[in-house]
Amino acid sequence: MVTAKLHGVELVRGQKWTVRVTAYGTTLIFPFEAEQYARSYADGQAFRLGVEVVELKDCA
């Protein structure tokens, strides 16, 4: 049985910084030019949802 991930925040490092926010099973993607803004946004969303930020490196 697969359970849906209700909440999560992922910070993806690639050409641009991307924050993926999953709230109540819906995922939204937010691109950022600057690392500082991406980290700040990810931290705020993680605090709001009560989760930890997962940092990933874009492999594509």
WOKA-V512120 format. One record per pair of residues at least 6 apart in sequence whose C-alpha atoms are under 8 Angstrom apart, sorted by the first residue. I is the first residue (numbers start at 1). J is the second residue. Records with the same first field share a line. If there is no record, write none. Layout:
# WOKA-V512120
I: J, J
This chain:
# WOKA-V512120
4: 25
5: 22, 24, 25
6: 22, 23, 24, 25, 26
7: 21, 22, 23, 24, 25, 49, 51
8: 20, 21, 22, 23, 46, 49, 51, 52, 53
9: 19, 20, 21, 22, 42, 45, 46, 51, 52, 53, 54
10: 19, 20, 21, 42, 53, 54, 55, 56
11: 17, 18, 19, 20, 38, 39, 42, 53, 54, 55, 56
12: 18, 19, 20, 55, 56, 57, 58
13: 55, 56, 57, 58
14: 57, 58, 59
16: 31, 32, 33, 34
17: 31, 32, 33, 34, 35, 38
18: 29, 30, 31, 32, 38
19: 29, 30, 31, 32, 38, 41, 42
20: 27, 28, 29, 30
21: 27, 28, 29, 42, 45
22: 28
23: 49
31: 38
32: 38
42: 53
43: 53
46: 52, 53
